[in-house]
Amino acid sequence: MQNLDLDNLDFVGTGLNRPECVLTTAAGNLYTADWDGGVARIDPLGKVEKILARAPGFALKPNGIALCRDGSFYIAHLGDEGGVYRLQRNGDLDLVLGEIEGSPLPAANFVLLDAHERLWITVSTRLNPRTLDFHQGASSGFIALLDRKGARVVADGLGYTNEVSISPVGNWLYVNETFGRRLSRFPMATDGQLGRRETVTEFGPGTYPDGLCFDERGGLWVISIVSNRLFYLEPGSNRAQLVLEDADPEHLSKIEEAFQQRRMGREHLAQVLSLKLGSISSLAFGGPDLRTAYLGSLLDQRLARFRAPVAGRRPVHWTFDS
């Protein structure tokens, strides 16, 4: 995979509020999580419209989002209240999952709707505040599955669980462990049962893996917050090739030092020194040929995009748009 050039990036959308997660559709619309309290829609002409929850009674903090067949959205709420919600296009908001296995569901990080329309949910940490797990020894994260049988934890003891993605064949569940600094995977049975965790690759200083996305060849793209790094793993490979980076080395070194000394806090994630990117967090392929890559972000009000050398894999929700 050839390295990408920052000069080849352009941007779409304005006024977005922490567009951490991005969804693309065949209709040409983009949807992003939005901390104004819902989901932002960017139409094919770049116009932004926000679908916000009506009087939820708390500050809704969407992190991961998933588009449903009826046009509504599952939302992973990152606030202290935790839980997974469903947002209708008219602003109605309903709690989908508030507890699991007899305990309140902590702040939810990500939601993924699979080909069977089961919902995969990640919780980065059980600790509150979450900053208590901003270190490499973090191990209280988990993955839950919500299907016709109900909700249950299917993987536990993870190092700050972030995005998950299912392999193209459908027999592996991949997950980024952000502060464990590794990409892991689990063998997956047809009923969603997961086997023993395997480490695919580990990352070094300055890398904190967040989002991940498969392309049509089976290659895997991994995105790091803070350092604005984008890695590529060739199909079947466990070697992560750095293809893009936008970070100030001195500033990044200070953040890494805080991480190693277990002093990392929200302040270290809230400011990134870079040329163009604002702490990229996820990637989604879109456009008519699925070769336009859109980058979610924690600290930007727009989405960066570039033309990818290979098309992305068609997402489950590709034709769900209305």
TALINLIN-V891693 format. One record per pair of residues at least 4 apart in sequence whose ideal C-beta (glycine too) atoms are under 6 Angstrom apart, sorted by the first residue. I is the first residue (numbers start at 1). J is the second residue. Records with the same first field share a line. If there is no record, write none. Layout:
I->J / J
This chain:
1->232 / 241 / 243
3->243
4->243 / 244
6->246 / 276
8->306
9->276 / 304 / 306
11->302 / 304
12->46 / 303 / 305
13->42 / 48 / 302 / 303
14->302
15->48 / 301
16->32 / 40 / 301
17->34 / 35 / 36
18->35 / 298
19->32 / 296 / 297
20->33 / 63 / 281 / 296 / 298
21->33 / 64 / 65 / 282 / 296
22->32 / 282 / 284 / 294 / 296
23->31 / 67
24->30 / 284 / 286
25->29 / 321
26->318 / 319
27->321
28->44
29->41 / 43 / 321
30->42
31->39 / 41
32->40
33->62 / 63 / 65
34->38 / 39 / 40
35->61
36->50 / 52
37->52 / 53 / 60
38->51 / 52 / 53 / 87
39->51 / 65 / 73
40->48 / 50
41->49
42->48
43->47
51->89
53->60 / 87 / 91 / 93
54->91
56->60 / 93
58->81
61->77 / 78 / 79
62->75
63->76 / 78 / 109
64->76 / 110 / 111
65->73 / 75
66->74 / 111 / 113
67->73 / 317 / 320
68->72
69->320
71->89 / 322
72->86 / 88
73->87
74->86 / 111
75->85 / 87
76->84 / 108 / 109 / 110 / 111
77->83 / 85 / 108
78->107
82->105 / 106 / 107
83->95 / 98 / 105
84->96 / 97 / 108 / 121
85->93 / 95 / 96
86->94 / 96
87->93
88->92
97->105 / 151
98->105
99->104 / 105
100->105 / 144 / 151
106->123 / 126
108->121 / 123
109->122 / 124 / 162
110->122 / 163
111->119 / 121
112->120 / 164
113->117 / 119 / 316
114->118 / 166
115->316
118->147
119->146
120->145 / 164
121->144
122->143 / 161 / 164
123->142
124->141 / 160 / 161
125->130 / 133 / 140 / 141 / 160
126->140
127->132 / 133 / 140
131->265
133->138 / 160
134->179 / 264
135->262
138->159 / 160 / 179
139->157 / 159
141->158 / 160 / 161
142->153 / 156
143->154 / 155
144->151 / 153
145->154 / 192
146->151
154->194
155->186 / 194
158->177
159->177 / 179 / 180
160->177 / 178 / 179
162->176 / 178 / 210
163->176 / 211 / 212
164->173 / 175
165->174 / 212 / 214
166->170 / 173
167->172
168->214 / 218
171->188
172->185 / 188
173->186 / 188
174->185
175->184
176->183 / 209 / 210 / 212
177->182 / 184
178->208 / 209 / 210
181->203
182->199 / 202
183->200 / 201
184->197 / 199
185->198 / 200
186->194 / 195 / 197
187->195
188->194
189->193
200->238
201->238 / 240
203->207 / 209
205->256
206->227 / 252 / 256
207->224 / 229
208->224 / 225 / 226
209->222 / 224
210->223 / 225 / 281
211->223 / 281 / 282 / 283
212->222
213->221 / 283
214->220 / 313
215->219 / 310 / 312
216->311 / 313
217->235 / 310
218->235
219->234 / 235
220->233
221->232 / 283
222->231
223->230 / 280 / 282 / 283
224->229
225->279 / 281
226->255 / 279
227->247 / 252
228->246 / 247 / 274 / 277 / 280
229->245
230->243 / 244
231->240 / 242
232->241 / 243
233->237 / 240
246->274 / 275 / 276 / 277
247->252 / 274
248->273
251->273
255->268
258->263 / 264 / 268
259->264
264->268
266->270
272->279 / 299
277->304
278->297 / 299 / 300
279->297 / 298 / 299
280->295 / 297
281->296 / 298
282->296
283->293 / 295
284->294
285->290 / 293 / 312
286->292 / 294
287->291 / 292
289->311
290->311 / 312
291->307 / 308 / 311
292->305
293->306 / 308
294->303 / 305
295->304
314->318
